[in-house]
Amino acid sequence: MPIQSKGNDLTAIRWGILGPGAIAEKFAEGLSVLPDAELVAIGSRDLNRAKVFADRHGVARTWGTYESLANDPDVDIVYIATAHPFHHPAAMICLDAGKAVLCEKPFTVNARQAAELVECARTRGLFLMEAMWTRYLPLFVELRRLLAEGAIGEPRLLTADFGFAHNGGPSHRLFSPALAGGALLDVGVYVCSLASMVFGSPDRINAMAVLGDTGVDELAAITFGYDGGEMAQLNCSVQVDTPHEATIVGTGGSIHIHSSWWKGERMTLRRAGHAEQVIEAPMVGNGYNYEAAEAMRCLRTGAIESPVTPHAETLALMETLDAIRAQWGLKYPME
C-alpha cells in the first residue's frame, strides 16, 4: 500500500538503519537534508554500537538484533548497510517482517541470493531496491538524458575505473574471503553498473584478476562485449590508486566524467563541429539523499521497484559479477 500524504504535506517516511558502519554514517547524513524523511531506529547485532551511532545522529530507538529492527512497528523502510554476506539474510528478515528494503551494493553475494530476495519482495508486494547511489545523482540523471536524446550518436565504447590502495592488511574486510572481500564487489560493482546503465548486460566477458595472498581479487581488468558491437573496458582495484574517470564514446562525440566520476558533479561533452561543453550538475547534500528520495517516491506511489534500478537489472548485474568471478575461479566460503 502507498504511504498516504496528508493534504498538501508529505507524511514523513520513517527509516531504520541496519548495520551502523561507515556507509551508514553517510546515508544518515543524506537523510538529514530530506524534510520528509525521519530516521527513527538503528539496529545492529552489537547493541552498544547501535547506541553510539544513534547518539551521534539523535535517534532515540536502538535494537540489538536484525529481527527486532525488522519488527519495529514505527519503521516504514530499512536501509541495509551490513557487510556483504549479511545483505541477503538481513534483507530477507526485513521482507519477512513486511518492511520495504533499500539494500547496499553489492545487492547480495551472488545472483542466487538476489533472485531469492526479489521473489520474496514480489510475492509480498514490498518495495525492494539496490542502493546504487550513483544512479540517482543529478549528473547521472543528466547523463541518461543526453544519451537518450543522442547527444553523442550511438554509444560504442565505455572506459571506466575505480581503484584505491588499501593498506589495512589481510585481516581487513576487503581482503577477507569470509566477508566476500576483494575489489569486484566493493568498487568493481560501480564500473559494472555503469556499463549496465549504458549498454545493458554483456554478451561476452573477458576478465583477468590478480588474486592476493588471502585469495580475493585485488586488481582486475574486465572487458565486456555486446552483440551490437559495443565494448566496455573496466578496471577496479584495492591494490593501487586509479584515476577514477569514465568516458563514453559514441558515433557522434564523447562524454567524459571527471575524476571521482562515481560521485561526479561535472562532465565534458565533445562533438565534432561544436564547442566543447562543460556540464555542471552539483549535488545538494552528500548525494546519498537522492537514492533515499527515490525510494520514498516509490513508497508513496505503491511501487515495489524503481525504474532507475529495476529488479531485472539488479539480477542481471549479479549474474554478470558471478560470471566474472567464475573466470577467476573465485568462490566465497559461504557459497
N, C-alpha and C positions, 0 to 999 in steps of 0.2 A: 504494500500500500504506500502511496506517496505520503510524504510528510507535509501536512497542510500548512498554508500560511494563514495568518490572522489579519484580515483586512488588507491594508497595503504594506504591512510589516511582515518580514520573513521570520518565521519561528526559528529560533536558534537550533542548529543541529548539534547534538551532544556527542562528543568524541571520547573514546577511550584509547589509550596508547598501551600496546602490549610489547614490552621489551625496551626498557629505558636506557638505550645506549646512545652513541654519538649521533646517529642519523635521526633518532627520535628527538634529540635536542633541536635539530634543525627543523623538523616537522612541527614541533610545538611552537617554535618561533614563528614559523609560517602561519600557523593557525591564529596567532595573536593579532594579525593585521586584518582578519576577516571578521567583520562585525556580526555576522550571522552564524559564527562557529563558537562553540564553547567546549573547552577541554575540561571534562568532569571527573575522569578517573585514570589511574595509572596501574598497570598490572605487571608483575614480574614473579618469577619463581623465588626471587630474593626480596622479601618484603621490605627490608631496610633500604635496599637500592631503590625500590619504588618510592619509598617515603622521601628519600633525599631528592630524587628527581621532582616529585610532586611539590616539595617545599620550594624548589627553585622556580617553579612555574605557577605557584599559587593555586595548586589543585588540592582540594580537600580530601578526596577519597583515594585510597590505595588498596590493592589486593595482592595477596601473596601466591596466587595460583592463576593459571590461564582460565580455568573454569569459573573462578569467582568473578573475574572481569567480564567474561562472556555472558554471565547470568545477571549482571548488574542491570536492573530494570531502567535505570536512568541513562544508559548508553545507547545511542542510535547506531553508531558505526565504530568499528575498531580498526585502528591503524596498526599493522603488524610490522615490527622492526627488530625482530629477533635475529639470531644467527641463521644462516641459510637453511640448515637441516630442520629447523623448527618452524619454518614458514608453513609447511603443509599441516603438521598436527595442530598448530595454533589456529590456523585459518579454519580447519575442519571443526575444531571445538567451538569457535565463534559461530560458524554457519549452523552447526547443530543446535546452538542455543538461539537461533533466529536473528543473529546480528548480521548487518551488512559489513563488508570487509574491504579495506584498501590494504593490499599486501605488497611489501617492499620487493624490489627486484633483487636477485633473480626470483621470479614468482615462486618457483619451487626448485628442488634439486634436479628434477628430470621431468620429462613430458608425462610419464605415467601419473605422477603426483598431481601435476597441473590438471590433467583430464579428470581426476577424481574430484578436485575442488570445483571445477566448472560444472560437472554433472550435479554435484550437491547443490550448488547455488541455483542452477536452472530448475532442478526438481523442487526446491523450496521457494523459488521466486524471489531470491535475495540478491541484492547488488553485490558484485564482486569485481574488483579492478586491480590490475598490476600497477604499482606505483612507479611508473617510468616518468619521473617528474619533468624531464627534459621536454617531452612531447607537448607539454601544456604551456611552456614559456612563450611570451609574446613573439620572440624571434622565430620560433618554430611554427607558430600559427601563421606568421607572415611567409615563412619559407614554403609551407604547404600551399599557400595561396599562389605564390609565384610559380611553383611547379605546375599547379593545376591549370593556370592560365597560359602555360607555355612560354614563360619568360626566357628560358634558355633552350627552347625547342624540346626535343625528346632527350631526357636524361639518359646518358650512356655509361658514365663512369663515376664511381664514388670512391674517394680515398678518405680514410678517417683513422685516427689513432687515439688511444687513451692509455697512457702508461706512466708509472711513477716508480721511483726506487724506494722500497720499504726496507728498513733495517731493523725490524722488530725481532728478528731471529726466528728459529724454527718452531718455537712454542706459540708464536702469534697465530691468530685465527686464519690469516691469509695464507699461511703455509701448512695448515693442519688438514690432512685428508678427512679426519673425522668431522670437521666443520665445513666440508666442501670448499676448501680454500683454493687459491690459485687466481690467476688473472682473469680467466674467461668469465666466471660467474660474478666476479666483483666489478670489473671495468670493461671487460670484453662484451658484456651484455649491452653496454651503451652503443658500441660501434655496430654490433649486430642488429640492434633495434633500429638504429638509424638506417641501415641498409634495408631492413624490412619496411620501414616507412616510405622509402624512396622507390624500391623495386619490388617489394613483396618477398616471398620465400624463394631461396635459390634453387635452381635445378641441379647445380653441381657445386661441390665443396672440395677445396684443396687446402688442407690445414697442416701447418707444422708447428711444433712447440718444443721448447726447452723445458724438460721436467727436472725440477730441482732435487735436492737430497731427500726431501720428505715425500717426493712423488707427485707433487702438484705442478701444474703449468705455471712457470714464472715469466715466460716470454713467448709470444705467439704471433705468427703471420698467417692470415686467413684470406683466401680468395674465394669469392662467390661468382658463379657463372649462371646466366639466365638464358633461356631459350630464345628470347628476343634479341640477344646479342649484347646485353648489358653486363657490366662487371663491377664488382666491389672489391677493393683491396684494403684490408683492415689489419690493424696491429693493436695488441694490448700487452701490458707488462706490469709486474710488480717488482721488477728487477732493475729497470732503467727508466729515466725520465724521457718522455717523448714530447713532441711539440704541441700536442692536444689541438690539432687543427683538422678541419674537414672541408673537402671540396667536392662539389657536384659539377660534372662537366656534361653539357648537352650538345646537341647538334647546332645550337644557335648561341652558345655562350656558356658561362660558368658562374657559379655562386661559391664564394669562399667564406667560410665561417672562421673567424679569427681565433686566436689562442683561447683555450678553455671553452671550446665550441659547445660542450655539453651543458654549460651554463651561460651560453652566449647571449650577448646583447647587441652585437654588431656583425654585419656581413657585407661583402662586396659583390655587387652584380656587374659582370663584364659581358658585353655583347658587341659584336662587330658592328661598326658604324654608329655606335652610341658612346657617349662619355661614360667613364667608369662611375658607378653609383654606389656610395656607401649608405647602407640602410641601418638605422639605429632603432632598436626596439628594447628600451630599458625596462627592467623589472620594477614592480612595486613589491616591497618586502624582500625576503631572501629567495623567492622562487618556489618554495615548497607549497606556498599558498595556492598556486594555480591548480595543481592536481587535486588539492583538497576542495577547492571551489567547484571543480568539475564533478567530483564525487557527490558533493552536496546538490548540485544541479540535477544529477541523475536521481538522487533520492527523492527530490521534490517532484519529479515527473513520474516516479514509479519505475524507471528503467532499471534493469538488472545488469547492464553493461554500458560502457561508454563507447560511442562511435569512434573516438580518437584512439583508444586501445581496446578493441573488441576482443572477446574471448577467443575467437578463432585465430586472431593474430598472436595472442599470447601463447596459445597451444602450439602454433606453427613455429614460433621463435624458440620455444623449449625443445621442440623436435630438432631444430637446427643446431642448438647447443649440444644436444645429445649426439648428433651425427658428427660434430666436430670432435668431441671427446672420444668417440668410437675410433676415429682415425688415429688418435694418440694412444689408444689402449688405456685410457684413464677412467677408472671407476672409483666411486667413493665407498667406504666401508658399509654405509647404511643401504647401499643398493644391492 
